[in-house]
Amino acid sequence: MTSSSAPLRASVVARYAAGSIGTGGFATLPGLVLVIYLTDTLGVAAIWAGLLVTVAKVWDVVIDPVIGGRSDRSLAVTGSRRRFMLLGALLLPVFFILTFAVVPGIGPVAGGLWVLAAFILAATAFSLFQVPYIALPAELTDDYDARTRLLSVRVVVLTLAILLFGAGGPALRKAFGGETFEGYLGMAVVAGLLLGAGMLVAVFSAERGPAQPAPPRASLASFYADGVAALRRSRPFRTLLATFMLQALATGMMLAGAAYIAKWVLNDPDDGTTFLFVALIAPALVCAPVWAVVARRTGKEWAFGLASILFGLAALSLVLLVWMPGAWLYAPVALAGAAYAGMQTLPMAMLPDVISHDARTHGPGRAGTFGGVWTAGETTGMALGAIVLSLALAVTGYREGVAGQVLTQDPNAIAGIVLSFSIVPAILIGASLWTLGRYPLRRADIRDDATVVADAGAGS
């Protein structure tokens, strides 16, 4: 499939954006509840809980470049990336439900291993969908601003999904029994079905193009070699990916820490988590289209930098929770939400520019490879967020427990939770601004790429 300069149809935009119900939900809900499910319901020690989640994410990182390469091959042979997306959409709900279906009473070790196996399978299914899904925008249009429009609509749906799963997940858990085995299982069944439904709709945004002769079969090693080659030759890709990974680490820490903030700082584990997500996502819903307007006037990279600065300042202010816990935190969280919309829309709109620029300079047919490396990088950042949080909890003396057990936490543990939710993410955002400053592509570069592609098509 080749990119098109024709206007994007509204139906294509809507179908593509629907996939973010699945991607946003899967990125949000496990990050929000999986660690605390392991520590406070299954009785797994905090350090081991973080390690289990990280092992599953490492597997995800390992397979993403392979899925990306095979997705490129599938596109060449069938003219579409649908096969991989469909398989992931069908399998993810099954394995997501199994992740939270641990049999009561089997103990922390067996329960932890159960979660590890099921979550690895769920992560694999997610990658089968996510990697080709990430590659699609570069093939749907070659217009600089049309990509921003496509991705801004996607981010509106993404923020709705974060609200739906981030606020609705704890509410579902509460409705089915709270922090119990039954509460988590009921939550997983409802959420898993919604994840799959959104992904299935998006499968049909991958329109069919003409099939081509099958490329030579490639070894597993070649897929990784292609990913490394993409990083080496594309400075725009390296800098954009580094920025996004640092920000994924920051947001991953805050996402995993939100449930702990609600439980131990606000003393409201269910409603507190819901209100945090409402405060975060309501501004994001309003601001996602605003960032698209800002990007049209300033360029995507400048708008992305502004969003990042606002997010970092909001995170930094939350350190005051150590001394002044209270409902005031919803104001900086709302500012972070407004900025988060830009931090999602803009890099995702810049990635197709990077892919098309590489296609002009080094040849087409590698969008899946870029998508695989990108997804692996995002997964790495989010996974490191969970493990850094778990390390902070372990170092500051966090006490784990099982469902129904009454616990208290030392002030040091509470301080560790707050610092992981504030200063550490702010530092990471600051580092991401340094890498973003080295991103070289501008609007004129992408328009030049589109002109060259159009001229080549006219001459062929």
TORDRENDREN-773485 format. One record per residue (C-alpha): residue number from 1; residue in one letter; x, y, z negated. Coordinates in steps of 0.1 Angstrom, whole numbers, m for minus. Example, Ala and Ser with C-alpha at 12.3 -4.5 7.8 and 13.67 -1.06 7.14 Angstrom:
REM residues 2
> 1/A/123/m45/m78
> 2/S/137/m11/m71
***
This chain:
REM residues 460
> 1/M/0/0/0
> 2/T/13/34/8
> 3/S/5/67/m8
> 4/S/m20/90/9
> 5/S/m23/127/13
> 6/A/m60/125/16
> 7/P/m80/139/m13
> 8/L/m86/113/m41
> 9/R/m122/101/m42
> 10/A/m140/107/m75
> 11/S/m149/70/m76
> 12/V/m112/60/m74
> 13/V/m103/85/m101
> 14/A/m131/72/m124
> 15/R/m122/35/m119
> 16/Y/m86/41/m125
> 17/A/m92/61/m156
> 18/A/m115/34/m170
> 19/G/m84/12/m174
> 20/S/m73/35/m203
> 21/I/m101/21/m224
> 22/G/m80/m10/m224
> 23/T/m45/4/m225
> 24/G/m54/31/m250
> 25/G/m73/7/m272
> 26/F/m45/m19/m273
> 27/A/m18/7/m279
> 28/T/m38/22/m308
> 29/L/m56/m5/m328
> 30/P/m27/m30/m334
> 31/G/m4/m1/m341
> 32/L/m29/12/m366
> 33/V/m39/m19/m385
> 34/L/m16/m48/m377
> 35/V/12/m40/m402
> 36/I/m13/m32/m430
> 37/Y/m32/m64/m421
> 38/L/0/m84/m426
> 39/T/10/m66/m458
> 40/D/m23/m60/m476
> 41/T/m45/m89/m464
> 42/L/m21/m117/m456
> 43/G/5/m109/m483
> 44/V/35/m106/m459
> 45/A/64/m85/m473
> 46/A/67/m51/m455
> 47/I/101/m58/m440
> 48/W/89/m91/m425
> 49/A/57/m76/m413
> 50/G/77/m50/m393
> 51/L/100/m77/m380
> 52/L/71/m99/m368
> 53/V/56/m70/m349
> 54/T/90/m61/m334
> 55/V/97/m96/m322
> 56/A/64/m96/m303
> 57/K/73/m62/m288
> 58/V/108/m74/m279
> 59/W/92/m102/m259
> 60/D/71/m76/m242
> 61/V/102/m56/m232
> 62/V/118/m88/m218
> 63/I/89/m97/m195
> 64/D/79/m62/m183
> 65/P/107/m59/m156
> 66/V/99/m94/m144
> 67/I/62/m86/m141
> 68/G/71/m53/m123
> 69/G/92/m71/m97
> 70/R/65/m98/m91
> 71/S/39/m71/m89
> 72/D/58/m55/m61
> 73/R/61/m89/m43
> 74/S/23/m94/m48
> 75/L/16/m60/m32
> 76/A/37/m68/m2
> 77/V/21/m102/3
> 78/T/m16/m94/m4
> 79/G/m17/m56/1
> 80/S/m29/m51/m35
> 81/R/m18/m53/m72
> 82/R/m52/m67/m82
> 83/R/m41/m103/m90
> 84/F/m19/m93/m119
> 85/M/m43/m68/m133
> 86/L/m72/m92/m132
> 87/L/m53/m119/m150
> 88/G/m43/m95/m178
> 89/A/m78/m82/m181
> 90/L/m93/m116/m185
> 91/L/m67/m130/m210
> 92/L/m62/m100/m233
> 93/P/m95/m102/m252
> 94/V/m90/m139/m260
> 95/F/m55/m135/m275
> 96/F/m64/m102/m292
> 97/I/m92/m119/m311
> 98/L/m69/m148/m320
> 99/T/m44/m123/m335
> 100/F/m69/m114/m362
> 101/A/m84/m149/m366
> 102/V/m60/m162/m392
> 103/V/m76/m190/m413
> 104/P/m80/m178/m449
> 105/G/m58/m194/m475
> 106/I/m30/m207/m453
> 107/G/m4/m185/m470
> 108/P/18/m155/m459
> 109/V/43/m176/m440
> 110/A/18/m195/m419
> 111/G/m4/m165/m415
> 112/G/26/m144/m403
> 113/L/36/m170/m377
> 114/W/0/m173/m365
> 115/V/m1/m135/m359
> 116/L/33/m136/m342
> 117/A/23/m163/m317
> 118/A/m11/m148/m309
> 119/F/2/m113/m306
> 120/I/30/m123/m283
> 121/L/4/m139/m260
> 122/A/m18/m107/m262
> 123/A/12/m86/m254
> 124/T/20/m107/m224
> 125/A/m16/m104/m211
> 126/F/m14/m66/m217
> 127/S/18/m63/m196
> 128/L/2/m83/m167
> 129/F/m23/m54/m165
> 130/Q/m3/m24/m177
> 131/V/27/m27/m155
> 132/P/9/m26/m121
> 133/Y/m16/m1/m135
> 134/I/13/23/m143
> 135/A/26/19/m107
> 136/L/m7/27/m90
> 137/P/m7/66/m91
> 138/A/24/68/m69
> 139/E/5/47/m43
> 140/L/m29/64/m46
> 141/T/m17/99/m36
> 142/D/15/118/m28
> 143/D/1/152/m38
> 144/Y/19/169/m68
> 145/D/m12/184/m83
> 146/A/m36/156/m73
> 147/R/m14/133/m95
> 148/T/m18/157/m124
> 149/R/m56/157/m119
> 150/L/m57/119/m117
> 151/L/m36/115/m148
> 152/S/m55/142/m167
> 153/V/m88/124/m162
> 154/R/m70/92/m173
> 155/V/m58/109/m205
> 156/V/m93/122/m213
> 157/V/m104/86/m212
> 158/L/m73/75/m231
> 159/T/m80/100/m258
> 160/L/m116/88/m260
> 161/A/m102/52/m263
> 162/I/m79/63/m291
> 163/L/m108/79/m309
> 164/L/m131/49/m302
> 165/F/m106/23/m314
> 166/G/m87/44/m339
> 167/A/m117/58/m357
> 168/G/m141/29/m348
> 169/G/m117/1/m356
> 170/P/m115/9/m394
> 171/A/m153/15/m393
> 172/L/m159/m19/m377
> 173/R/m136/m35/m403
> 174/K/m156/m19/m431
> 175/A/m189/m30/m415
> 176/F/m177/m66/m413
> 177/G/m163/m68/m448
> 178/G/m134/m43/m452
> 179/E/m98/m54/m457
> 180/T/m108/m91/m457
> 181/F/m103/m119/m432
> 182/E/m139/m115/m420
> 183/G/m136/m77/m417
> 184/Y/m106/m80/m394
> 185/L/m121/m108/m373
> 186/G/m153/m90/m367
> 187/M/m134/m59/m357
> 188/A/m113/m79/m333
> 189/V/m142/m95/m315
> 190/V/m160/m62/m307
> 191/A/m128/m44/m299
> 192/G/m114/m72/m277
> 193/L/m145/m73/m255
> 194/L/m143/m35/m250
> 195/L/m106/m38/m240
> 196/G/m114/m63/m214
> 197/A/m143/m44/m199
> 198/G/m124/m13/m193
> 199/M/m95/m32/m177
> 200/L/m119/m51/m154
> 201/V/m133/m18/m140
> 202/A/m98/m5/m133
> 203/V/m89/m36/m113
> 204/F/m110/m23/m85
> 205/S/m91/10/m82
> 206/A/m62/m10/m67
> 207/E/m75/m9/m32
> 208/R/m63/m34/m6
> 209/G/m39/m24/21
> 210/P/m23/m44/50
> 211/A/m4/m75/39
> 212/Q/32/m78/50
> 213/P/56/m107/55
> 214/A/66/m123/22
> 215/P/99/m109/9
> 216/P/126/m134/0
> 217/R/121/m151/m33
> 218/A/140/m134/m61
> 219/S/155/m148/m92
> 220/L/147/m137/m127
> 221/A/181/m120/m130
> 222/S/174/m100/m99
> 223/F/143/m84/m115
> 224/Y/164/m71/m144
> 225/A/192/m60/m119
> 226/D/166/m40/m100
> 227/G/155/m23/m132
> 228/V/190/m14/m142
> 229/A/197/m2/m106
> 230/A/166/21/m108
> 231/L/179/36/m141
> 232/R/214/41/m127
> 233/R/205/58/m94
> 234/S/176/79/m106
> 235/R/185/107/m130
> 236/P/149/119/m131
> 237/F/138/85/m142
> 238/R/165/82/m169
> 239/T/157/116/m185
> 240/L/120/112/m183
> 241/L/121/77/m198
> 242/A/144/87/m226
> 243/T/121/116/m235
> 244/F/90/93/m234
> 245/M/107/66/m255
> 246/L/117/91/m282
> 247/Q/82/104/m283
> 248/A/67/69/m284
> 249/L/90/62/m314
> 250/A/77/93/m332
> 251/T/40/87/m324
> 252/G/44/50/m332
> 253/M/56/58/m367
> 254/M/28/82/m372
> 255/L/2/58/m358
> 256/A/14/29/m381
> 257/G/16/53/m410
> 258/A/m19/68/m407
> 259/A/m35/39/m425
> 260/Y/m10/42/m454
> 261/I/m16/80/m455
> 262/A/m53/74/m458
> 263/K/m50/47/m484
> 264/W/m23/60/m507
> 265/V/m22/98/m501
> 266/L/m59/105/m494
> 267/N/m71/75/m515
> 268/D/m97/67/m488
> 269/P/m85/37/m467
> 270/D/m115/34/m444
> 271/D/m131/69/m440
> 272/G/m98/86/m444
> 273/T/m83/68/m414
> 274/T/m114/76/m394
> 275/F/m113/113/m402
> 276/L/m76/114/m393
> 277/F/m83/101/m359
> 278/V/m112/124/m353
> 279/A/m90/154/m363
> 280/L/m63/141/m338
> 281/I/m85/132/m309
> 282/A/m113/158/m308
> 283/P/m87/186/m299
> 284/A/m70/162/m274
> 285/L/m103/157/m255
> 286/V/m107/194/m251
> 287/C/m70/201/m243
> 288/A/m62/173/m217
> 289/P/m77/194/m188
> 290/V/m61/225/m202
> 291/W/m26/210/m199
> 292/A/m34/202/m163
> 293/V/m42/239/m157
> 294/V/m10/250/m175
> 295/A/10/225/m154
> 296/R/m3/239/m122
> 297/R/9/274/m132
> 298/T/42/266/m149
> 299/G/52/232/m136
> 300/K/48/199/m154
> 301/E/82/199/m171
> 302/W/76/233/m188
> 303/A/41/224/m199
> 304/F/55/191/m213
> 305/G/81/210/m233
> 306/L/55/233/m248
> 307/A/33/204/m258
> 308/S/63/187/m274
> 309/I/73/218/m294
> 310/L/37/222/m308
> 311/F/35/185/m318
> 312/G/69/187/m335
> 313/L/59/217/m356
> 314/A/27/201/m366
> 315/A/44/169/m377
> 316/L/70/189/m397
> 317/S/44/208/m417
> 318/L/30/175/m430
> 319/V/59/170/m453
> 320/L/40/193/m477
> 321/L/18/162/m485
> 322/V/46/151/m509
> 323/W/37/180/m532
> 324/M/2/190/m520
> 325/P/m19/160/m509
> 326/G/m53/171/m496
> 327/A/m77/177/m468
> 328/W/m56/206/m455
> 329/L/m36/180/m434
> 330/Y/m65/178/m409
> 331/A/m55/213/m395
> 332/P/m19/203/m385
> 333/V/m32/169/m373
> 334/A/m56/188/m350
> 335/L/m27/209/m336
> 336/A/m8/177/m331
> 337/G/m38/163/m312
> 338/A/m40/193/m289
> 339/A/m3/188/m281
> 340/Y/m6/150/m278
> 341/A/m29/154/m249
> 342/G/m1/172/m230
> 343/M/25/147/m242
> 344/Q/4/119/m225
> 345/T/m9/136/m194
> 346/L/23/153/m182
> 347/P/50/125/m183
> 348/M/25/101/m168
> 349/A/19/126/m140
> 350/M/57/131/m136
> 351/L/64/94/m133
> 352/P/47/91/m98
> 353/D/68/121/m87
> 354/V/99/102/m98
> 355/I/88/71/m80
> 356/S/80/89/m47
> 357/H/113/108/m49
> 358/D/132/75/m52
> 359/A/112/60/m24
> 360/R/123/88/m1
> 361/T/159/86/m10
> 362/H/163/48/m14
> 363/G/134/32/3
> 364/P/98/23/m8
> 365/G/84/m8/m24
> 366/R/98/m4/m60
> 367/A/69/12/m78
> 368/G/63/m20/m98
> 369/T/100/m21/m109
> 370/F/97/14/m122
> 371/G/64/6/m139
> 372/G/80/m24/m156
> 373/V/110/m5/m169
> 374/W/87/23/m180
> 375/T/63/0/m199
> 376/A/93/m18/m215
> 377/G/106/16/m227
> 378/E/73/27/m241
> 379/T/69/m6/m258
> 380/T/104/m3/m273
> 381/G/96/31/m287
> 382/M/63/20/m302
> 383/A/78/m11/m317
> 384/L/107/8/m332
> 385/G/82/31/m348
> 386/A/66/2/m366
> 387/I/99/m13/m377
> 388/V/113/21/m389
> 389/L/82/26/m409
> 390/S/84/m9/m425
> 391/L/121/m2/m433
> 392/A/112/31/m450
> 393/L/84/13/m470
> 394/A/108/m15/m481
> 395/V/136/10/m490
> 396/T/113/32/m511
> 397/G/98/2/m530
> 398/Y/64/m3/m513
> 399/R/44/m32/m530
> 400/E/26/m56/m507
> 401/G/m5/m76/m517
> 402/V/m33/m99/m506
> 403/A/m69/m92/m499
> 404/G/m88/m82/m531
> 405/Q/m56/m75/m552
> 406/V/m55/m42/m570
> 407/L/m21/m24/m565
> 408/T/m5/9/m574
> 409/Q/25/25/m557
> 410/D/55/43/m572
> 411/P/59/80/m563
> 412/N/90/71/m542
> 413/A/69/48/m521
> 414/I/43/75/m515
> 415/A/71/99/m506
> 416/G/85/74/m481
> 417/I/51/71/m464
> 418/V/48/109/m461
> 419/L/84/114/m448
> 420/S/78/87/m422
> 421/F/47/106/m411
> 422/S/63/141/m409
> 423/I/100/149/m410
> 424/V/113/118/m391
> 425/P/88/122/m362
> 426/A/96/159/m360
> 427/I/133/151/m357
> 428/L/126/126/m329
> 429/I/105/151/m310
> 430/G/134/176/m313
> 431/A/157/150/m297
> 432/S/132/144/m269
> 433/L/134/181/m260
> 434/W/171/177/m254
> 435/T/166/149/m229
> 436/L/136/167/m212
> 437/G/158/197/m206
> 438/R/179/175/m182
> 439/Y/149/165/m160
> 440/P/158/178/m125
> 441/L/127/175/m104
> 442/R/104/205/m97
> 443/R/73/211/m76
> 444/A/92/221/m45
> 445/D/112/188/m46
> 446/I/79/167/m46
> 447/R/64/187/m18
> 448/D/96/182/2
> 449/D/93/145/m4
> 450/A/56/144/7
> 451/T/65/164/39
> 452/V/93/140/48
> 453/V/69/110/43
> 454/A/42/127/64
> 455/D/66/135/92
> 456/A/79/99/92
> 457/G/44/86/94
> 458/A/35/109/123
> 459/G/66/98/142
> 460/S/60/61/138
***
